[in-house]
Amino acid sequence: MAVGDDLTVCDGEGRDYECKLLKIRDNQVDCSIEESHFCPAEPPYKATVYQALVKGERLDVAIQKSVEFGAASVAPFESSRCIVRMKGEKEGSKSQRRRRIAAEAAKQCGRGIIPTVAEPVSFVDMITEAAKADLAIFCYEKEGERMLGATLESLRANPPKSVAIVVGPEGGFSPEEAQKAENAGLSLLGLGKRILRTESAAAFVLACLVYETELK
């Protein structure tokens, strides 16, 4: 870039600053702020994706797509049917890579924040935290009556400020886990007639939220 060029600077808290380059030095760039505004790429709610630990690159894909579809944070957790376990993870390098994936995805799609990726937690700790959201969605493939669409339609008059989306591992959740989640206050919801892969489910729910809150 050159002096006089326009650029957008983000404060990491959802606000964008439209700036003009004044001076370029070896270790510093001086800019003038022409105007500021809330980043239009940020949704009107804060969504956290609670993604069960999965093998291979599936968790990386889930993080990338969740960020692209508007998640503010991703929190991995361990459930009874997880093939990958917390004790077997090399958390240092894996956590750094996951945060890098989130940062790259956020920059690619013009987000106003860098979404966080938490360290893995237990199932019990996860549902305790997820239940604090205004809308806590527990994606359960065996739920055939209560569906995501009906729940989102009912929220149009009073949109949630915070959303939790809980997605299970390759083998899904056990009935006991589903019951614990419901007892904790989470909404067990089906996502339709097709069973989605674990790395696709959160992105699907987030896309439905985007449709309801931003595209109508």
C-alpha positions in Angstrom: 0.0 0.0 0.0 1.0 3.6 -0.4 0.4 6.9 1.4 -3.1 8.2 0.6 -4.6 4.7 0.3 -7.8 3.8 2.2 -7.9 0.9 4.6 -10.2 -0.5 7.3 -8.9 -1.0 10.8 -10.7 -3.3 13.2 -10.5 -2.9 17.0 -11.4 -6.6 17.6 -14.5 -5.6 19.5 -16.8 -5.3 16.5 -16.1 -1.7 15.4 -14.5 -0.8 12.1 -12.5 2.4 11.4 -12.3 3.7 7.9 -8.8 5.2 7.7 -6.4 6.9 5.2 -2.7 6.1 5.2 -0.6 9.2 6.2 2.9 7.8 6.8 4.6 4.4 6.4 7.7 3.6 8.5 9.7 0.4 9.2 7.8 -0.5 12.4 4.8 1.9 12.4 2.0 3.1 10.1 0.2 6.4 10.8 -3.4 6.8 9.7 -6.2 9.3 10.0 -9.6 8.0 11.1 -12.2 9.2 8.6 -15.2 7.5 10.2 -16.2 4.6 12.4 -19.1 2.2 12.5 -20.2 -1.2 13.9 -18.9 -4.0 11.7 -21.8 -5.1 9.4 -20.4 -8.6 9.3 -21.2 -9.2 12.9 -24.6 -10.8 13.7 -27.0 -9.2 16.2 -26.3 -12.0 18.8 -23.3 -13.8 20.2 -23.2 -17.4 19.3 -21.0 -20.0 20.9 -20.5 -23.4 19.2 -19.9 -26.3 21.6 -18.4 -28.9 19.4 -17.6 -32.4 20.6 -14.0 -33.6 20.0 -13.8 -35.5 16.7 -11.0 -37.2 14.9 -8.9 -36.0 12.0 -9.5 -32.5 10.6 -13.2 -32.5 11.3 -12.8 -30.1 14.3 -10.7 -27.8 12.2 -13.5 -27.7 9.5 -16.1 -27.1 12.1 -14.2 -24.2 13.6 -13.6 -22.6 10.2 -17.2 -22.9 9.0 -18.6 -21.8 12.4 -16.5 -18.6 12.2 -17.6 -17.9 8.6 -21.2 -18.3 9.6 -21.0 -15.9 12.5 -19.9 -17.7 15.7 -18.2 -15.6 18.3 -16.5 -18.5 20.0 -16.0 -22.3 19.7 -15.7 -24.5 22.7 -14.6 -28.2 22.2 -15.8 -30.7 24.8 -15.6 -34.5 25.5 -18.7 -36.7 25.5 -19.2 -40.4 26.1 -19.0 -41.4 22.4 -16.0 -39.3 21.5 -13.2 -41.2 19.8 -10.7 -38.4 20.6 -10.1 -37.9 24.3 -8.8 -34.8 26.2 -6.0 -36.8 27.9 -4.7 -38.0 24.5 -4.6 -34.5 23.0 -1.4 -32.4 22.6 -3.3 -29.3 23.6 -0.6 -26.8 23.2 0.0 -27.2 19.5 -3.6 -28.1 18.6 -5.0 -25.1 20.5 -2.7 -22.8 18.7 -3.6 -24.2 15.3 -7.3 -24.0 16.1 -7.0 -20.3 17.1 -5.1 -19.6 13.9 -7.8 -21.3 11.8 -10.4 -19.1 13.5 -8.3 -15.9 12.9 -7.8 -16.7 9.3 -11.5 -17.4 8.7 -12.5 -14.2 10.5 -10.2 -12.1 8.3 -11.3 -13.9 5.1 -15.0 -13.0 5.7 -14.5 -9.5 7.1 -15.5 -10.2 10.7 -15.2 -7.5 13.3 -13.8 -9.8 15.9 -11.4 -12.7 16.1 -13.5 -15.5 17.6 -12.0 -17.4 20.5 -11.4 -21.2 20.6 -11.4 -22.5 24.2 -9.6 -25.5 25.7 -11.7 -28.7 25.8 -13.9 -29.3 28.8 -16.1 -32.1 30.1 -19.7 -32.8 29.0 -21.0 -31.7 32.4 -19.1 -28.4 32.4 -20.2 -27.8 28.8 -23.9 -28.1 29.5 -23.6 -25.9 32.6 -22.0 -23.2 30.5 -24.3 -23.6 27.5 -27.4 -23.4 29.6 -26.6 -19.7 30.4 -27.4 -18.6 26.9 -30.7 -17.0 26.0 -31.2 -19.8 23.4 -29.4 -23.1 24.1 -29.7 -25.5 21.2 -28.8 -29.2 21.7 -28.6 -30.8 18.3 -30.1 -34.3 18.7 -30.6 -36.6 15.8 -33.2 -38.7 17.7 -35.5 -35.7 18.3 -38.3 -36.1 15.8 -40.9 -33.7 17.1 -39.3 -30.5 18.2 -37.5 -29.0 15.2 -35.1 -26.1 14.8 -37.3 -24.2 12.4 -40.3 -23.9 14.8 -38.1 -22.7 17.6 -36.5 -20.0 15.5 -39.8 -18.8 14.2 -41.1 -18.4 17.8 -38.1 -16.1 18.5 -38.7 -13.5 15.8 -40.5 -11.1 18.1 -37.8 -11.4 20.8 -34.4 -12.3 19.2 -31.9 -13.8 21.6 -28.7 -11.9 22.6 -26.8 -15.0 23.2 -27.0 -18.4 21.5 -25.4 -21.8 22.4 -25.2 -24.5 19.8 -24.2 -28.0 21.0 -23.0 -30.6 18.5 -22.1 -34.2 19.3 -19.3 -36.4 17.9 -19.4 -38.9 15.0 -21.6 -41.3 17.0 -24.0 -38.7 18.3 -25.1 -38.3 21.9 -26.2 -41.1 24.2 -29.8 -40.9 25.6 -28.4 -40.3 29.1 -26.5 -37.2 27.8 -29.6 -35.9 26.0 -31.6 -36.2 29.3 -28.9 -34.4 31.3 -28.9 -31.6 28.7 -32.6 -31.3 28.9 -32.6 -31.3 32.7 -30.0 -28.5 32.6 -32.3 -26.3 30.5 -31.1 -26.9 26.9 -33.6 -27.4 24.1 -33.3 -30.7 22.3 -34.0 -30.0 18.7 -33.9 -32.0 15.4 -32.3 -30.5 12.3 -34.5 -32.1 9.7 -34.9 -35.4 7.9 -31.2 -35.8 7.1 -28.5 -36.7 9.6 -25.7 -34.2 9.2 -22.0 -34.9 9.7 -20.7 -33.5 12.9 -18.6 -30.9 11.1 -21.6 -29.6 9.2 -24.2 -29.3 12.0 -23.1 -26.1 13.6 -22.7 -24.3 10.3 -26.3 -25.5 9.3 -27.8 -24.1 12.5 -25.8 -20.8 12.2 -27.0 -20.5 8.6 -30.6 -20.8 9.8 -30.0 -18.1 12.4 -28.5 -15.8 9.7 -31.6 -16.4 7.5 -34.0 -15.5 10.3 -32.1 -12.5 11.7 -30.3 -11.0 8.7 -31.9 -12.0 5.4 -35.5 -11.2 6.0 
